[in-house]
Amino acid sequence: MLHIKKILIPIQGTSLSHSTLTTAYLLSQSYDAHLAVLHVHPDKKDIIPLTGEGLSGTMIEEVMNIAEHESIKRLKFTRKIFDDFIDAHGIEQTSLAPSDEMNGKITASFTTLTGRENSIITYCSRLSDITVLSHPNSDEHVSSSEILHTLLFESGRPVVIAPKENPTSVAKRICIAWNGSAESAAALHASLRWIHSAEKVGILYSADYEDQGNTINDVSDYLKFYGIDVDLLKFNADKNTGENMLATCTDYGCDLLCMGAYSHPRWKQLILGGVTSYMLEHANLAVLMYR
């Protein structure tokens, strides 16, 4: 059985930070995991290429100072969100390094690192069991979508995208999207961390899958090795595949959807759309993605 001991939660103090922390907290309860909250403070030297040409040294310095001032304000606000959250939930704050006092209870740490957000978060995610990100459809933090894509392709770890609204439950009713691909297999195995404690588990599949000579019962038979009985949930895979999947999740009362990400090259997804892109835009529940 897979365990969860460390959940990485990068937050930047947006209005979605609370739902991100709540999602991670609910996912941690089965394991008394450590919530490693990370805030990346940009290095003002990295702002220089963004200032453009034609600016004097004085103007560049002024832009950098303004950016630094705003970054400090955001850091203070992010820290307050963290402090208020752990106080409200009675979570003990500890250092990031594990200790005997951390056993048997949920703990949390707050770390600030300076540098490039993508690089730092990706590195930290590789040394975490999962990463919980704010929903990428946020107007307040334009790089959140790019961070998600970087993690999916470069971290080697599963990513959970928190819903926009504060969830009341996560992983009580789980849906696993299955199409036989390597990406869906990765998501299936990532879901094993929570399906033992879930009230219900459903396998989402389309008629196209069985039309190719496969049988969805192979999936349910495999999960019986883990003592898990599942519901088989068929949906229509047409031009509205993403919409149909979400509708099936809603009917099932699902609060965590586990699915593979980007079965096709990302450039093709960006041009043609795709289920991954649809879920990132429209999902109103926590979504675990893996590839």
Steps between C-alpha positions, in 0.01 A plus 500: 500500500632842406531761773495877511749662733574836339269721294649802325270803483636798305288809569537862397240668717216512247130463580534129411767427762249401768328239280845364408599462864163341581535249217846398620382477860208273409731277293747476788252377762524130415876510553569782747729639234722806517377806311806667349378847405734680262505865398740601224629854530620622158858616469484859384792432262263277302278801434764677291427310173131587542551874518564537127743709307519876502481545879767687686688348791300715741170386352604134514603541863164658580310216333707246693438676830124513437499131412699419814260701715199318354672164549559574868136600543389175337735298718352655816147439377583138407653441843185635666283262294720211616500605867123550505445162334710291737352684801145432379572128453722445802797396284842506666767699321836324475818522301511337159739230626312200647517424871350256748248765608346493152388136523128440531379853425469750219773764507586796280799713409536830316805548280597803293753457220627764260543432131311383194164357592484220243846365579462513878153346514593224255808406701310499830220292348744222410567457871132496597234231469252727325467869421173686551465807278247780486261486209688633195206709383592791725531858381715588802801279427564472130781245528290236682398326178860480378611359836239226471615401152864500612419273795302258286783461251810536718433413866429128468244531781118518506339843518166584659325814374284649773149619411427872498241466774601383846430123506316330786638158410771353278553130415180377662354413160767445237466468124790358298501574127618196306580460131781245521777753435824528696378833638175352630695212656723752679191679635343170607809406702521849652138465616588189705613736776137588574264237364527282811341769713251621236128438543458421129730459200385524140685421176415742219519345156349542156349254257798566270727323747310172482445538126876456463475148640581593860279434797453738789459202733877454478537823700249398767661155523841661554372721781349197674858400579495806726162405645325782314160462337426764239205635307536505121384834361461519123486839328482615139836584344411748229593859431371581851708234677619730778151633564355148508770384741430784740125438481558135592720608792228737621232229481727269700566762766872485425736732691829378346554419133821310416606513137799485272615829350589578139479163328574699183789744460432827678524705180220292351290552814552875477387506137220247512388534861469173685372339816793623711448860393126475557548367852745775585246760395174353626553247780323599822661226711853394593677338204806275529705499181798282417685400189 
